[in-house]
Amino acid sequence: MNRSQALRRLEDWFASKGWRSLPFQRAMWRHYLAGGSGLLHTPTGSGKTLAMFGGPLLQAMIDPP
């Protein structure tokens, strides 16, 4: 699966829950896939877990183990 297909699947999952990914979540996914690291600081309940879990999930879809 390529990157755009993986992103579409993740966005489809968000949509199936009635959600939409937030710009900072998409930015974190791109940052992770580009090999970046860092610290995400945002308020509780804002979507940090999905922001940080999305990158490894996308990587696993693109390059399965």
Legacy VTK file of the C-alpha trace (Angstrom):
# vtk DataFile Version 3.0
C-alpha trace
ASCII
DATASET POLYDATA
POINTS 65 float
0.000 0.000 0.000
1.368 3.437 -0.811
1.326 6.508 1.420
-1.755 8.141 -0.114
-3.735 4.887 0.140
-2.727 4.497 3.788
-3.688 8.096 4.575
-7.041 7.600 2.852
-7.732 4.481 4.925
-6.925 6.328 8.127
-9.109 9.283 7.108
-11.890 6.821 6.202
-11.625 5.306 9.670
-11.968 8.757 11.221
-15.025 9.395 9.026
-16.580 6.065 10.049
-16.516 7.352 13.637
-18.060 10.672 12.601
-14.743 12.431 13.148
-12.317 14.393 11.044
-8.576 14.461 11.644
-7.222 17.770 12.837
-4.438 19.723 11.120
-1.974 19.082 13.974
-2.689 15.334 13.759
-1.999 15.256 10.017
1.161 17.317 10.600
2.378 14.796 13.199
1.738 11.896 10.805
3.734 13.611 8.039
6.504 14.451 10.503
6.710 10.834 11.699
6.712 9.398 8.160
9.527 11.806 7.254
11.628 10.320 10.065
11.171 13.207 12.478
10.881 13.111 16.221
9.749 15.600 18.785
7.349 16.441 21.553
3.659 17.147 21.104
2.192 19.519 23.654
-1.541 20.118 23.501
-4.391 20.081 26.040
-5.968 16.902 27.379
-8.769 15.651 25.168
-7.485 17.337 22.011
-6.487 14.170 20.130
-2.843 13.593 21.090
-3.149 9.808 21.203
-4.521 9.632 17.666
-1.909 12.140 16.520
0.946 10.055 17.904
-0.445 6.603 17.109
-1.328 7.533 13.525
2.289 7.757 12.337
3.331 4.233 13.348
-0.011 2.886 12.122
0.499 4.495 8.709
4.071 3.188 8.574
2.826 -0.340 9.303
0.271 -0.056 6.474
2.884 1.271 4.038
5.706 -1.121 4.989
4.157 -4.153 6.701
6.536 -6.138 8.917
LINES 1 66
65 0 1 2 3 4 5 6 7 8 9 10 11 12 13 14 15 16 17 18 19 20 21 22 23 24 25 26 27 28 29 30 31 32 33 34 35 36 37 38 39 40 41 42 43 44 45 46 47 48 49 50 51 52 53 54 55 56 57 58 59 60 61 62 63 64
